[in-house]
């Protein structure tokens, strides 16, 4: 089961797919324990900070947004608020429907801003525009609060389009190498998203686009200063991380879904680029999940986090002693007999017997014949 909650836009009677709220008001009204959890939105988000700073995580990368900076978050990305004390500014949220209804002629420009910011969502080179953006956002906020009474959504949409143009103009002037209009790169990113489970070679995507491998590499470097191969690797690592954290599937199942011939191949690949095995990464991220940090007992979340395995231990099996940090391991003997092995003793296991290896305890299993056990890994909640 997927643990990332998908948040839909609140279709209040007046908002027509657009909302702007002060960050101070947003955090005062928000459920802190909820917004610290990972979530997806089916709408676009734009955060502009005027006071203090926010630390916001997008697809496992943390971005620190300070006064005068903007964070651009495309819809469907996995994100959460990590730090948000003593801050102010604005949060703008809008839907695809809002773009189509009120900005039909300018939809491409707005989407371009979010598309170009996909790998670099933090806009931190707009110092010259800070005063202008702040005043413009103040005006949009005032108009939004009086919509239908004094102004209508067409006026708000026009002001919002101006906001987007200013951000794009700032970005293009200050970092043209990353903001080149690049249809080949855009097509490449879409194809990678759709086909990465079955195609992991740059050549394969070049063939799909009917261009050369050299062209794909050139356009990718122009857009994000990265090789096409590295982009594919980064996206594959992200896919693995998301599945490890938010899907209750075994390492084998995840490897199969992402097109690896063997789980061992995925493990080697993941460890090469992250320094961690998939199992270790899953253990660490679950331990660091917000529901543990905040000491909140979300029973459904805990239930979804439990891992279950069935092991057959023969007399020839060598189970290496190991430790689970932050996880209790519970063994239940379902057939045969054997022993749970600790550093200083052994505990006999027969059908129906239960044994608990507390988090941080070195343990193993052995049998003189055949031992079948069901093992549960359960996060420790303080």
Buried (B, 14 or more C-beta within 10 A) or exposed (E): EEBBEEBEBEEEEEBBBBBBBBBBEBBEEEEEBBBBBBBBBEBBBBBBBBEBBBBBBBBBEEBBBEBBBBBBBBBEBBBBBBBBEEBBBBBBBBBBBBBEBBBEEBBEEBBBBBBBBBBBBBBBBBEEBBEBBBEBBEBBBEBBEEBEEEBEBEBBBEBBBBBBBBBBEBBBEBBEEBBBEBEBBBBBBEBBEEBBEEBBEBEBBBBBBEBEBEBBBBBBBBBBEBBBBBBBBBBBBBBBBBBBBBBBBEBEEBBBBBBBEEBEEBBEBBBEEBEBBBBBBBBBBBBEBBBBEBEBEBEEBBEBBEBEEEBEBEEEBEBEEEEBEBBBBBBBBEEBBBBBBBEEEEBEBEEEBEBBBEBEBEBBBBBEEBBBBEBBBBBBEE
